[in-house]
Amino acid sequence: MLVVACIATLALPAAASAKSTLAVGFLDNAYVGSDPGAFWNDAVTLHVGFMRWDMQWSEIAPKKPKNPRDPEDPAYNFGPTDQFMRDARAHGLQDRVMFTLWKTPNWASSTKSHQARATQMPNVTMWRAFVFACAKRYSGTYIPPGQTTPLPRARAWETWTEPNAYFAFRPQYSNGVAVSPRNYVKLLTALRSEVKKAVHFKPTFVAGAMYKQGSSNGLTPVAFMRGMKAAGATFDVLSMHPYNRNPSAGIRDGANESTTNPSFIGVGNFQTFITLSNEIFHHKYPIWITEFGIPTAAPGVSKNVATLKQQSTFVSQAFQKLKALPQVERAAWFLVQDEAPRNGAWYTTGLRKETGAKKPSFNAWASAAKKLHKSPIH
């Protein structure tokens, strides 16, 4: 069986681009918003090579725009994104920001359930308009009113986040049939079409952003990829979120999973994910990890966490492992600084505590990242 799998892998087409280094970065909209100066100082210290930025539709357009394809419509709140993009350019990260567009606003949702509106499959026509407005604004040629220079462009565009999970994208099933891959591909196809209309360069389209595991009401990453393939997904880069199931297991988590039909994908069995994705799509796509991390304990957070030392060790070992996997080009960690509790959730995957104190993982990251690549950040 292993021999057959190896032969099949060798026969696949070459990757769309060859990796020379592993670029690492962060997703942390909250820290950027609360203290941008501290965030960018940390980004320089941590040798960041790229950034992910969440474009949450429900926050950018909480009220329905009158002219949704117009990036100047007053219903849109692009201010935080404008500033982030200017700061990224000023720090040497021009063309090194990936946008993730997701989260349905109430007015574009097809359900009346308050809890499910933000995760519901949106009206595709409204989605198209939002995507076009975003792409036009960050096309590299758009000059906002009152300004004299264009906003920086966004080169990489990711569709939704964790669309194989019920808590992030609904519906997953209809009458017992998995529909989330097909719906996701509709959003992906629409995004590709609208971005291409708005820009005058070749964008990079990132697809997948899959949650680590399946459940009774969601799909495993492998099942979701098969559904994407069947629905005719077209993209440039495949993305994944390989969080641990057991944070204290570190780099070992996932090592005992099936190599043909795993229910869970973590950094520990990421080679299995790569092998199966190559087989499913019949192509060796570049792979970006667009979100991962290891939570640590905090007041009120004591279950399913790692110790500070375990988190630090995981950072170093994960970088080494991912750098050794040729198709993996980028890896984005979730949070530089722990978020304060909100809406019943407290995210503690940061390299700093919520108080701002550094965890051991902060220095471990800086040391490991410096060895990975020559960062353009300054």
N, C-alpha and C positions, 0 to 999 in steps of 0.2 A: 504493500500500500504506500509506504513512504517513498519507494523507488519510483512508482508511478507518479506520485505528487511532484517529486523533484523534476522528473522529465517534463511534466506538463508545465511547470513553472519556467523551466529553461526555454521552452518553446514559445512563451508569450512575447509580445512586442516589447521593445525597450521602453523605459519610462519616458515621459514627455520631457523631462529635464533631469540632468544628473546632479546629484548633491555633492558639493565640495565641503560644506560645513553645515552644522546644525544651528539655526538661529533660534534664540529663545526670547520670550517676552511675557507680557501679562495682559489679563483682562481685569480692569479695576476701575470702572466708571465712578464708583462711590468715592474712592480716595482722590482721584483726579478732581472731582467736584468739590470736595471739602477742603483740600489743601494742595492745589496744583504745584506750588513751589516745592513742597516737600516731596511730592510724587516724582517730579522730574529730576530732582536731586538724587532720589533713590534709583531712578531708572538709569542714570549715568553710572552710579556706583555698581549697579547690578549688571552692567554691560549688555543692556537690552539690544536686540537685533531687529525686533519688529513688535508691533502692538496689535491687539484686537480691541475693537470698540463696538459696544452694543448699541445698535440703532433700534430702540424699542418704540415701535410705531405708536403704541398706546400713550407713551409719554411725550413723543414729539408732536402728536396730533390728538390730544384728548377730545377735542371738538372737531367735527367734520369740516374740512376746508371747503370754501365755495368753489375754488379752482384748484383741485387737488394735484394737478400736474404742474402747477406753478410753484417753484421753490420760494417765491416771495409772498405766498398767501399768508396773511396774518395769523391764521390758525396754527401754523407750524412754529414749533420752538426748536430751531436749529442752533441756538446760541451756544450751548455747551459743546456741541460737535464742532462748530466753527472754531472755537477757542482751542479745542484739543488738536485739531488739524494744524492750526497755525503753530502751536507749541511743538508738535511733532516735527514739523518742517524746520523750525528754529533749532531743534536739537539733533538734526541730521537724519531724521527718519522719513524724509520725503519718499513716497511710494512704498513705504514699509508699514502701512496701516491697513488692516483688514476690517471691513464693516460686516457685522452680522445683523441682518434685518429680520425682525420677528415681533411677536406679541400684538395680537389683534385688539384695536380699540373697540369700545362698546358699539359705536355706530357702524362698524364694518363687520360685526360678528353676526352669525346666523342663529345664535341661541340666546334665550332670555335668561339663562342661568348666570347669575352674577359671578359665581365661582369659576365658571368655565369660559366666560367670554374671551379672556385674553389668550386662551390656548386654542380656541375654536378655529377651524379652517375658515379663513376670511373670504369675503367676496373677492373674486379674482380680478374683476375690473377695478375695484378700489385699490387692491394690492398693486396692480400695474401702475396706477396713478402715483401712489406713494413712492414706489421704486423709481419711477422716472424723475420725480421731484428731487429725490436724494441724489440720483446719479447726475442730474443736470447741475445741481448745486456744487457737487464735488467732482466736476469734470475737469478741473484745472483751468477753465476759461470763464467761470462765473464770477462776476464782481458784484458783491452785495451793495445795495444802495448806501451811499455815503462813503464807500471805500474806493481806493484807487488801484488796488491790486487784486488779482483773482484769488479765490480760496484754493488751497492745495487740492490736488486730485486724490481720489481713492482708487487704487489699482485692483484690489482684491475684494470680492463680494461673496459673502456666505449667506445661503438661504436658510432661515429659521435656526433654531437650536434644539437639539435632542428630539427630533420629530418621531422617533420610535417609542417615545414614552408618553403615557396617558396624561401625566401631569403637565406636559409641555405642548402637546399637539393632539387635538381631538377632531373627529372620532378616530380611533385606532381600528375598530371593526364595525361592520354593518352586516347584520344578519349572519354573523359568524364568519364573514369574509374580511380579511385584512384590507383596509382601504387607505391607511395612512401613507404607504409608499406612493400610491397613485396620486393622492392629493398633494403630497409633497412635490412630486415631479411636476405637477401643474404649476405650483408656485415657483419652482426652480426654472422651468421653461419661460414663465412670464418674466421673471427677474432678468434672465439672460437677454431676452428680447428688448426689454425697456432700457437696460443699461447700455446696450449696443446703440440704441437710438440716440442716447444722450451724450455719448463721449466720442472722441476722435482718436482713440488709441485702442490697443488690444487689452481688454481687462482680463483678470484671472477670476474664474468662477469656481468657488469652493462649495462642495456639496457633501451632505451626510450629517456632520455634527452630532453623531449618534451617542445616545446614552449608553452606559457601560453594560447594561443587561436588559433582558426581557422580563416580563411578569405576566400575571394572568390577564392583564388588560393592556399589554404593550408587546412589542416585538423585540426579539434579540437583534443585535447588530447584523448578524449573518442573515437572518430572515428579512430584515429591512433592506439590506443590499440586494438580495435576490428580487425583492419587490421593485426596487429602483431600476434594476436591469430590465425586468419584464415591462416596466412602464416607459422604457426608452430614455432614461436619464442621460443627459449630455452635460459634461462639466470638464474642468481642467485639473482639479485637485480634490482628493477625497479626504474628508476630515472625520475625526473621532474624539470622544471624551473618555479616556480610559482611567476613570477614578477607581480607587481600590474599593472592594467590598469590605475588606478587613484592613483598616489603615495600619494597624500594628504589624501586619505581615510584610509591609514594605514591598520590596522588589519581588518577593516570592509569590505574592497574591496572583492567582490565576495559573500558576505553573502546573497544577494538577487537572486543569480543564481539558475537555476533549479537544483534539486537534482537527476534527472534522465538523463538529457541530457544537461549539462552545456556547454555554448560556451566558457567559460573562467574558468581557474583554478588559484587561488591565494592562499596565506596563509590563507586568510579569509574563503575560502570554501575548504580547503585541506582535510577535513574529507570526503567530497563528492567524491573527487578524489580517496581516499583510498577505500571507499565502492564500487565504480564502478569498480576499478581495481581488487578488490577481486572477484567480480561477473564475470567479463569478463574472467579472467585467471583461475577462480576456484581454486585459491590458494592465500594465504596471504604472498606475497613476502615482504621481508624487503625493505624499501623505502629510497632512498637517494635523498635529494634535492641537485643536483650537480651545481646549480647556481640560485641565487636570489639576490635581493638588491633593494634599494630605491634611486633614483637620487635626488640630491639637486641642487639649482640654482648656476650658475657660469656665468662669463661674456660671453654673447652670448648664454647662456642656461637658458631660463626662462619659457618655456612651459612644462607642464606635469612633474612637479617636486614637491617635498615636501620641507617644511622648515627644517632647521637644527634640530629644536626641534621635528618635526614630524618624521624625520628619526631616531632620538635617541629613541623616544618612540616606534617606530615600532620594532627596534632591541630587546628591552626588552620584548615587548609583543609577538613578533614572537617566541622568544626562549621559553617562557612559554607555548605557544600554541603547538609548535612542540614537546616539551618534553612530553606533555600530550597525544600524539598520539603514541601508543605502536609500530607501525610498522616503524615509522620514526627513523632511526638510525643515519643519518649524514645530515648536512646542510652546504653547501659551499656558502659563500657570494662572490659576484663579486667585487673585488678590495678592497685592503687596502687603496690605495691612488688613487685619481682621475687621469685619464689619460689626457695628453695634447691633444688638438685637432689634429686629423689626418684623412685624407681621408674623410673629411666632417662630422666626428663623434666626439663627445666629451662625454666620459663616466664619470659620476659624482656620481656614487654609492659608492665611497670610504668613509672610515672613516677619511681620511685626505683629505684636499684640494690639488689641483695640486701643490700649493706652498709648501706643506708639513705641513701646519698648521692643528692641530687636530680639527675635528668637535666634537660636544658633543657626537655623537654616538660612538666615540672611547672609551671613559670611560664607556659609557653604555654597550658596547660590553664586555669590560674587566670584569666589575662587573657581568654581566649576565652569561658569559661563566664560570667564576670561580665557580658559583653555580651549573652549569650543570654537570660537570665531573671533575675528577682529571686528568689534562692534563699531558701527558708524556714529554712535551717539556721542554727543559732547554737550 
